[in-house]
Amino acid sequence: MNKTELVAAMADQAGLSKKDAEKALKAFTDVVADELKKDGKVQLVGFGTFEVSKRAAREGRNPQSGEVMKIAASRSPKFKAGKALKDMLNA
């Protein structure tokens, strides 16, 4: 499912226009991204949790040359599914 299909499904299920559903989706993604930028987390009980995963700086190797290289520390978004969502998928 791509973004257009998601917006259409949200509009249909919530009884909204596609334009309003797209605004709601954009607002959701913006709020989640802003919270993650602040090292916060967004917890939706029964659905899951969006949070930031931190990776420490480390040394790696270039697979072609075998040369040692430094890999900088980084942060990346992480989603952990909630129990209700897992149960629904496995039912």
C-alpha positions as CSV (number, residue, x, y, z in Angstrom):
1,M,0.0,0.0,0.0
2,N,1.4,3.4,-0.9
3,K,0.6,6.8,0.5
4,T,-2.3,7.5,-2.0
5,E,-3.9,4.2,-1.3
6,L,-3.5,4.8,2.5
7,V,-5.1,8.2,2.2
8,A,-8.0,6.8,0.2
9,A,-8.5,3.9,2.8
10,M,-8.4,6.4,5.7
11,A,-10.9,8.7,4.0
12,D,-13.3,5.8,3.3
13,Q,-13.1,4.3,6.8
14,A,-13.3,7.7,8.7
15,G,-15.9,9.2,6.4
16,L,-13.6,12.1,5.5
17,S,-12.7,13.7,2.2
18,K,-9.4,12.5,0.7
19,K,-8.1,16.1,1.2
20,D,-8.9,16.0,5.0
21,A,-7.5,12.4,5.3
22,E,-4.2,13.6,3.7
23,K,-4.0,16.6,6.1
24,A,-4.5,14.2,9.0
25,L,-1.8,11.8,7.8
26,K,0.6,14.7,7.2
27,A,-0.1,16.1,10.7
28,F,0.5,12.6,12.2
29,T,3.8,12.1,10.5
30,D,4.9,15.6,11.3
31,V,4.1,15.3,15.0
32,V,5.9,11.9,15.2
33,A,9.0,13.2,13.4
34,D,9.1,16.4,15.6
35,E,8.9,14.3,18.8
36,L,11.6,11.9,17.6
37,K,13.9,14.8,16.7
38,K,13.6,15.8,20.4
39,D,14.6,12.3,21.4
40,G,11.1,11.6,22.6
41,K,8.8,8.7,21.8
42,V,5.3,8.3,20.7
43,Q,3.4,5.5,22.3
44,L,0.0,4.4,20.9
45,V,-1.3,1.8,23.3
46,G,-2.4,-1.4,21.4
47,F,-0.7,-0.3,18.2
48,G,3.0,0.3,19.0
49,T,5.8,2.8,19.9
50,F,7.9,5.0,17.7
51,E,11.3,5.8,19.3
52,V,14.8,6.8,18.5
53,S,17.6,4.1,18.3
54,K,21.1,5.4,18.9
55,R,24.1,3.8,17.3
56,A,27.6,4.4,18.8
57,A,30.5,5.3,16.6
58,R,32.5,2.3,15.6
59,E,35.2,1.0,13.2
60,G,34.2,-0.9,10.1
61,R,35.9,-2.3,7.1
62,N,35.4,-1.4,3.4
63,P,34.4,-4.8,1.9
64,Q,36.2,-4.1,-1.4
65,S,39.6,-3.0,-0.1
66,G,39.5,-4.3,3.5
67,E,40.5,-0.8,4.6
68,V,39.6,0.2,8.1
69,M,37.2,3.1,8.3
70,K,35.3,5.1,11.0
71,I,31.6,4.9,11.0
72,A,30.1,7.9,12.7
73,A,27.5,7.7,15.5
74,S,23.9,8.0,14.3
75,R,20.3,8.0,15.3
76,S,17.5,6.2,13.5
77,P,13.8,5.9,14.0
78,K,12.5,2.6,15.3
79,F,9.0,1.1,15.6
80,K,8.0,-1.6,18.1
81,A,4.7,-3.2,17.5
82,G,2.3,-3.4,20.5
83,K,0.8,-6.6,21.9
84,A,-2.7,-6.0,20.4
85,L,-1.3,-5.5,16.9
86,K,0.9,-8.6,17.2
87,D,-2.1,-10.6,18.5
88,M,-4.3,-9.4,15.6
89,L,-1.6,-10.5,13.0
90,N,-1.2,-13.9,14.6
91,A,-4.9,-14.7,15.2
